[in-house]
Every structure is written in structure tokens, then in C-alpha cells.
Amino acid sequence: MSQPPKIDRQREHQANERTFLAWVRTCIALIGFGFAIARFGLFVHQLNIALTRTEPTPNPLFTSENLGLCLLLFGMVMLGLAAWRYNQAYWQIEKGDYQPNRLLVWIMTGAVMIFGLLSIPLLLLRNKVPPTPSGVQTQPRGLQREQGAGSREQGTHG
């Protein structure tokens, strides 16, 4: 069996590297989304407390922190699989016996679809903000104090 020309192998290796870098970008996006979703969940939780002045009882399973952590872990696992696949393709190119493998693509597709489905309850099962009685201010406590102090100061100088 003859070796492929050196220029063809070089192109194949460069294509393999570009594919690996595309997987790395995807993993970075998953890790970034995981971090953002987890932090945004904390923000929404604090905002809910500030507006309703009550501690909501979160669902122990469907929280944005759990989804964010899963996305972060999935991104790190996928990075390891991408490096393994890159190395596997490298040696197949060197031997002149490259065999495409779509398993990693199907794993990634299935996992992202599952994470998308798991995010649906986070959107639909939000605690509703109860309606406030008429005449009651709904501003956070810190803002009410600042406004109250400002009105007292204006009354003493007038």
C-alpha cells in the first residue's frame, strides 16, 4: 500500500485540527452558558426575594444552578472527548486508514437536546410574583430608605 502524498496528509491534518478547534469553541460556549445560567438563576432568586419579601421554595431538581452545573460539566467532558477524537483521527491519517466516526456528533446532539428540554421547566415553573395591594410600594427596601432620607433632608432645608 502506498503512502498518500505529503501535501494531502498535511491538508488532512489541518482539517483535523480545524475540526478539533471547532469542538473546543463549542465546549467553551457550553461552559460559558453553564456559568451564565447558574449565575442568572442566583440573580433571579435574589430579585424574587427583593420584590416579594418572601423566600420562595425552589424545586430541588429543576434549578438553573443544577442546569448550569450540568452544562459546565458536559462542556468539560466533551473537551476531553474532542481531544481523544482528534488524536484518534491523527493516527488514522498517519496510517492512511481514516474512518469517520459520527458517534461523538450524536452524543453532542442528544445531550444538547436534553439540556434544552430540561430548561423548559425553568421557564414555565417560575414562582409568580403576587399582586400587590393598591397603594403599597413595591420598591426594594434599600431604595425606599434612600428616598425616605432624601425627602426628610428636603423638609429640613425648606
N, C-alpha and C positions, 0 to 999 in steps of 0.2 A: 504494500500500500504506500503510495507516495504522499509526501507531506504537502499540504497546501502552500501556495506561495506566501512568502513572509509578509507581503503587503496586505493580503487577505486576512491573515491571522491578526495583524495589527488592527485592522478595522473591526474585526470581531471582538477583540479585547477592548477597544474603545467603546463599542456599542454595549458591551457587558458592563463597563464602568459607568456609562451614562444611565443604564438601567438601575444599577445599584444606587447611584446618586438620586435618581427619582424616588426610589424606595426610602432613602434617607430623608428626603424632603417630606414625603408622606408621613413618616414616623415623627418627624419634628412637628408637623401640623397636628397629628393626633395627641402628642404630648402637650403641645400648647393649648389645644382645645380642652383637653382634660383639666389642665391647670385653670384655665379661664372659667370653665363650667363650675368647678369646685369653688372657686373664689366668688363667682357671681351668686352662687347659692347662699354663701355666707352673707353677702350684701343684701339679698332679698330677705333673708331671715331677719337681719337687723332692722331693715326698713319696715318689715311687718310688725316687729315689736314696737318700733317708734310710733307707728301710726295707730296701732290698736291698743297699745299699752298692756298687751297680754302675751304670754308665752305660748305660741302655737305648739300643738303636739304633732311633730313630724312623723311621717310614715317611716318606720325603721328600715324598710328595704329600698323604697324609691326616693332617694335623696340626690340632689345634684352633687353632693360631695362624693357619694358612692359611685355615681356615673363618671365623674371626673377622674377619680382614682382608677377606675377600670380602664378608661381611655388612656391614661398615663401609663399604666402597666402594659396594656396592649401595644402601645407605641414602642415601648422598650423591648418587648418580646419580638415584635415584628422587625425591629432593627437587628436583633440577633439572627433571625431567620433570613433577613436580606443579606447579611454578611455571609452566612452559611451558603446561601444560593449563589452568591457572587463567586465564592471560592469553588463551588462545585462546577459552575459554568466555566470558570477559568481553566480548570484541569481538563474538562471535556474539550475545550477549544484547543488546548495544547496537544491533546491526543488525536485531534481531528475527528472526534466522535461526539459532537454536541447533540444532546437530546433535550428538546424543550420540555419543561415541566410546568403545568398550569395549576398544580395543587396550591402553591403559595397565593396565586391570584384568587382562587376560590375561597381560601381561608380568609383572606383580607376582605373580600366582598361580603362573605357571610357575617363576619364579625362586625363590620361597619353597619350592615343592615340591622343586626341585633342591637347594636348601640343606639341606632336611630329609633328602633321600636321601643327600647327601654326609656328613651327620652320623652315619649308621648305622655306617659303618666305624670311626668314632672310638669308638663304644660297644662294638663287637664285637672290634676288633683291639687291645685294650689288652694290654700285657705283663702276664702273670700273675706274681704275687709267688710266688717259690719257697717251698716249705715249709721251715721252719727245723728243724734237728735238735733233739731234745728236750734241754732243759736250757740252751739258748742263748737269751740275752735278745734281744728284737727291738726294744728301745727305741733311739731315735736317740742318737748319740754324746754330744751335749750333755747330754741328760737323764741318761745313765749317769754322766758326770763329776760332775754336781751331786749325784746320790745317793751316789756314792762319797765325795765330800768330806764330805757330811753324816754318813756312818757313821764316818769317821775322826775327825771332831770329837767325836762322841758317845763314842768309845772313849777319847779323851784326857781327857775331863772326868769319866769314871766312876770 
